[in-house]
Amino acid sequence: MSHAGSVKSIVYALLANFGIAIAKSGAAIYTGSGAMLAEAIHSFADCGNQGLLFLGLRRAKIGPSKNYPLGHGKAIFFWSFVVALILFSMGGVFSIYEGIHKLHAYEPINSPLVAIVVLLLGVIMEGASLFGCIRQINKIKGNQNLWQWAKDSRQSELIVILGEDLAAITGLIFALLSIILAVVTGNMVFDAIGSIGIGILLVIVSFFLATKIKGLLIGQSVEKDVAEDIEHFIEKQESVREVLNLITLQLGAQVMVAVKAKMNPTSTAGEMINNINVCEAALKKHNPNIQWVFFEPDLKD
């Protein structure tokens, strides 16, 4: 698992969100649209999201120490959780509040054409960000569809960016439809409904992401196919008769493996130790993400 693709996706999202956040803010002030204001807040929140993900990737690179013997790889999970739980939820709650406020004290939208143009520009920019994210995901997801990959993947930062981009595209469509309906019908309540819809969308996405990343924070294993590959590789080693038990732990981009195996008989204990060392080195070469291997020879589990 490499973070190179994640960094590219974060950069795409940051550039798109910052540019459109400025445009949305200007349009919200000029038009007085609640849905546009909700979208502006959403875009600025997403910029903060990308900053926290960069921080998480940076912290995850800190190596092992006495107090953190397995390094800081899970830092990216923590910051991804913060993004999902706080920034998304705050953006969602604010949008809902703004929409409810507009229901009781809404004002007509000034120059709705400006808002529509900005939202269409946002769809294009967010679409480019989403395309870049999906392109990076396609390089690693194999034969899985996008939904299956999102459920099974351990790359929390890519999952968050995907969720952000999908929410952004959908939110822009909500805002666009609400403003068009408000202009066509002359009923500004549609603008308020658009803001509430955007808020509900953000809360739903936040809940999904937080639930997904919670598992990684608690201590999730590697993906099923990766675990099976590790087990099969160990069993193919000449010195190994049978894998009795295998435990894996995803630590950011790094992986820890604990294995209990029945070894083929050797004439000395030193020879068995050497066989184990050779097996560990071969496993790390086979899967460069594996940083720690704890190997226990035994006769039964």
C-alpha positions in Angstrom: 0.0 0.0 0.0 1.5 3.3 -1.1 0.5 6.8 -0.1 1.7 8.4 -3.5 -1.8 8.0 -5.1 -3.4 9.4 -1.9 -1.3 12.5 -2.0 -2.3 13.2 -5.6 -5.9 12.7 -4.8 -5.7 15.1 -1.8 -4.0 17.7 -4.0 -6.6 17.5 -6.6 -9.4 17.8 -4.0 -7.6 20.7 -2.2 -7.2 22.8 -5.4 -10.7 22.2 -6.5 -12.3 22.9 -3.1 -10.2 26.1 -2.5 -11.0 27.6 -5.9 -14.7 26.8 -5.8 -15.0 27.9 -2.1 -13.9 31.4 -3.0 -16.3 31.5 -5.9 -19.2 30.2 -3.8 -18.5 32.7 -1.0 -18.7 35.6 -3.4 -21.8 34.3 -5.0 -23.5 33.6 -1.6 -22.8 37.1 -0.4 -24.0 38.6 -3.7 -27.1 36.5 -4.2 -28.1 35.9 -0.6 -28.7 32.2 -1.3 -28.8 30.0 1.7 -28.0 26.9 -0.4 -25.0 28.7 -1.9 -23.8 29.7 1.6 -24.1 26.1 2.7 -22.1 25.0 -0.3 -19.4 27.6 0.5 -19.1 26.4 4.1 -18.9 22.8 2.8 -16.1 23.7 0.4 -14.1 25.5 3.1 -14.6 22.6 5.4 -13.3 20.3 2.7 -10.1 22.4 2.4 -9.6 21.9 6.1 -10.2 18.2 5.6 -7.4 18.0 3.1 -5.0 19.8 5.4 -5.8 17.3 8.2 -5.2 14.4 5.8 -1.8 15.8 4.8 -1.0 16.1 8.6 -2.1 12.5 9.1 0.1 11.3 6.2 3.1 13.2 7.6 2.6 11.9 11.2 2.2 8.4 9.9 5.8 8.4 8.6 7.2 8.8 12.1 9.2 5.6 12.8 9.2 3.3 15.8 10.4 4.5 19.2 10.5 3.1 22.8 7.0 4.5 23.5 5.6 3.6 20.1 7.3 0.4 19.1 5.1 -0.1 16.0 5.5 3.5 14.8 2.8 6.1 14.1 1.3 4.6 11.0 -2.3 4.7 12.5 -2.1 8.5 12.8 -3.6 8.6 9.3 -6.6 6.7 10.7 -7.0 9.1 13.6 -7.0 12.2 11.4 -9.3 10.6 8.8 -11.7 10.0 11.7 -11.4 13.6 12.8 -12.3 14.7 9.3 -15.2 12.4 9.1 -16.6 13.0 12.6 -16.0 16.7 13.2 -15.6 18.7 10.0 -18.2 16.8 8.0 -20.7 16.8 10.9 -20.1 20.5 11.6 -20.6 21.3 8.0 -23.8 19.2 7.9 -25.3 20.6 11.1 -24.5 24.2 10.0 -26.2 23.6 6.6 -29.3 22.2 8.3 -29.4 25.1 10.7 -29.0 27.6 7.9 -31.8 25.9 5.9 -34.2 25.9 8.9 -33.4 29.6 9.5 -34.2 30.4 5.9 -37.5 28.6 6.1 -38.7 31.2 8.6 -36.8 34.3 7.4 -35.9 33.7 3.8 -35.1 36.5 1.3 -35.3 36.6 -2.5 -32.1 35.5 -4.3 -30.3 38.3 -6.1 -29.0 37.6 -9.6 -29.7 33.8 -9.5 -27.8 33.4 -12.8 -24.6 34.2 -10.9 -25.3 31.4 -8.4 -26.2 29.0 -11.2 -22.9 29.7 -13.1 -20.8 29.3 -10.0 -22.5 26.0 -9.2 -22.0 24.7 -12.7 -18.3 25.7 -12.4 -18.2 23.8 -9.1 -19.6 20.7 -10.7 -16.9 20.8 -13.3 -14.1 21.3 -10.8 -15.4 18.8 -8.3 -16.0 16.3 -11.2 -12.3 16.7 -12.1 -11.3 16.0 -8.5 -13.6 13.0 -8.4 -12.2 11.7 -11.7 -8.6 12.0 -10.3 -9.6 10.2 -7.1 -11.3 7.3 -8.9 -8.3 7.0 -11.3 -6.0 6.4 -8.3 -8.4 3.9 -6.8 -8.7 2.0 -10.1 -4.9 1.4 -9.9 -5.3 -0.6 -6.6 -8.9 -1.9 -6.4 -8.4 -4.8 -8.8 -11.7 -6.5 -9.9 -13.7 -5.0 -7.1 -16.4 -2.4 -7.8 -16.1 1.0 -6.2 -18.6 0.2 -3.4 -16.9 -3.1 -2.5 -13.5 -1.4 -2.5 -14.8 1.4 -0.2 -16.1 -1.2 2.3 -13.0 -3.4 2.3 -10.1 -0.9 1.7 -7.7 0.0 4.5 -6.7 3.3 2.8 -8.7 5.7 5.0 -7.5 8.9 3.3 -8.6 7.7 -0.1 -12.0 6.7 1.3 -12.4 10.1 2.9 -11.5 11.9 -0.4 -13.9 9.7 -2.3 -16.7 10.4 0.2 -15.9 14.2 0.1 -16.0 14.3 -3.7 -19.2 12.3 -4.0 -20.9 14.4 -1.4 -19.6 17.6 -3.1 -21.0 16.6 -6.5 -24.4 15.6 -5.0 -24.5 18.7 -2.9 -23.8 21.0 -5.8 -26.7 19.3 -7.7 -29.0 19.8 -4.7 -28.0 23.5 -4.5 -28.4 23.9 -8.3 -31.9 22.3 -8.4 -33.0 24.3 -5.3 -32.0 27.6 -6.8 -33.6 26.8 -10.2 -36.8 25.7 -8.5 -36.9 28.9 -6.4 -36.4 31.1 -9.5 -39.0 29.2 -11.6 -41.7 29.0 -8.9 -40.9 32.3 -7.2 -41.0 30.4 -3.9 -37.7 30.9 -2.0 -38.5 28.0 0.3 -36.8 25.7 -2.2 -33.5 27.5 -1.5 -34.0 26.6 2.2 -34.9 23.0 1.4 -31.7 22.8 -0.7 -29.6 23.9 2.3 -31.3 21.3 4.5 -30.8 18.6 1.9 -27.1 19.4 1.7 -26.7 19.2 5.4 -28.5 15.8 5.7 -26.3 14.5 2.9 -23.1 15.6 4.8 -24.3 14.0 8.0 -25.0 10.7 6.2 -21.6 10.7 4.6 -20.0 11.6 7.9 -21.7 8.7 9.6 -20.5 6.2 7.0 -16.9 7.4 7.0 -16.7 7.5 10.8 -18.1 4.0 11.1 -15.7 2.7 8.5 -12.6 4.3 10.0 -13.5 3.3 13.5 -12.7 -0.3 12.6 -9.2 0.8 11.5 -8.6 2.7 14.7 -9.6 -0.2 16.8 -7.2 -2.5 15.0 -8.4 -4.1 11.7 -6.5 -6.8 9.9 -5.3 -6.4 6.3 -7.7 -7.1 3.4 -8.8 -10.7 3.1 -7.0 -11.3 -0.2 -3.8 -9.9 1.3 -4.0 -12.1 4.4 -4.6 -15.2 2.2 -1.6 -14.2 0.0 0.6 -13.9 3.1 -0.5 -17.3 4.5 0.0 -19.1 1.1 3.5 -17.5 0.7 4.6 -18.7 4.2 3.2 -22.2 3.5 5.2 -22.4 0.3 8.5 -22.0 2.1 10.6 -25.2 2.3 11.1 -24.9 6.0 7.4 -24.5 6.8 5.1 -27.6 7.1 1.9 -25.8 8.0 0.7 -22.4 9.2 -1.2 -22.9 12.4 -2.4 -19.3 13.0 -1.9 -16.0 11.3 -2.7 -12.5 12.7 -2.3 -9.3 10.7 -2.7 -5.7 11.7 -3.0 -2.7 9.4 -0.9 0.2 10.7 -1.4 2.9 8.2 0.6 1.9 5.1 2.6 -0.6 7.2 1.5 -4.1 8.2 2.4 -6.3 11.2 2.3 -10.0 10.9 2.2 -12.6 13.7 2.4 -16.2 12.6 2.5 -19.5 14.4 3.7 -22.3 12.2 4.7 -26.0 12.3 8.3 -26.2 11.0 10.0 -29.1 9.2 12.4 -30.9 11.5 16.0 -29.6 11.7 19.1 -31.1 13.3 19.7 -28.1 15.6 17.8 -25.2 17.1 20.2 -22.8 15.3 19.2 -24.2 12.0 15.5 -23.7 12.8 16.2 -20.1 13.8 18.0 -19.5 10.6 15.1 -21.0 8.6 12.7 -18.6 10.4 14.9 -15.6 9.7 15.1 -16.6 6.0 11.3 -17.0 5.9 10.8 -13.5 7.5 13.2 -11.8 5.1 11.5 -13.5 2.1 8.0 -12.4 3.3 9.1 -8.8 3.7 10.5 -8.9 0.2 7.3 -10.4 -1.2 5.2 -7.7 0.5 7.2 -4.5 1.1 4.4 -3.1 3.3 5.2 -5.7 6.0 7.4 -4.0 8.5 7.1 -6.4 11.5 7.0 -10.2 11.6 6.7 -12.1 14.8 7.3 -15.8 14.0 6.5 -18.6 16.6 7.4 -22.2 15.8 5.0 -24.7 17.4 3.4 -28.1 17.1 -0.2 -27.1 17.4 -2.3 -23.9 17.7 
